[in-house]
Amino acid sequence: MKDINIINKISVIEKDYSLFLIDLWGVIHNGIKIFPEILEVLRNLQKKKKEIIFITNAPRRALVIENQLTEFGIDRKLYSRVISSGEITWRYLFEKFRDKNVNILHIGPPRDNHLIEGLSYKKVSIPEEAEIIVNTGPWGDNDKLENYKNILDQSLKNKLPMICSNPDKEVIRGDKFMICAGKLAEYYEEKGGAVKYFGKPYPEIYSHIFKSINFINKKKILVIGDSLENDIKGANLQKCDSLLVSNGIHREFNNGVGKISKNIYNLIALKKIYPNFISYNLSW
Ligand SMILES: [Mg+2]
């Protein structure tokens, strides 16, 4: 396995990087509040003239997420921008279907409806009437995959292509695990369904960021995230350095509070996805 350094604060490595691509859920906040040392990290990075872009697999447009960050107490001046899997999905749908009168089966809560706005689409509620599925996640926060097998099996029979706006399979809100769009898409794909994913680790979200930056030296980018399969795999594919925060989605592999255990290395070896650094949380 390649060298992985455990660090306890980001100030020991920040000098080697100029652009920080930072995940939100599990790194900055838990869906309910921001983690204690985040503002200090952001303020110090800004003082050192680092560029901060939040990159998130949230099935929501970027502006919606910026507003949520403001509510969490993160001043808009503390970062350059947010780019989300939802934003990339919206742009794709808009390019492809804006004049097509397509029949969309939307699987996802009403708060994600804005992802299919701006299209001349017809929203349908049964697979037999649909031409595509836009999957933004479960309808209810406590839903299980089992609740969706019927509608997904029906959709398979109708050979509906699925657009998945969040490759994450689960997320932790507060202390509770919830399934995400990626969990439904995984089932659909395993059964032979066609799925197009937007978000980390897939390339569109990174190329969207790189296009917006004048000069990019990938050696100067540090990707920070709590998911090996999404954040760190995305960094590996883009050949950027990365920092895994262990107290997020993989927290069960920690050795209690504040302690990174060998178990996380087993997971890394199993998945063959390699961060350069591991830190328990994001602190200065
Ligand atoms: Mg995360």
Boltz pocket constraint, residues with backbone or C-beta under 6 A from the ligand:
constraints:
  - pocket:
      binder: B
      contacts: [[A, 23], [A, 24], [A, 25], [A, 26], [A, 27], [A, 225], [A, 226], [A, 227], [A, 248], [A, 249]]
      max_distance: 6.0
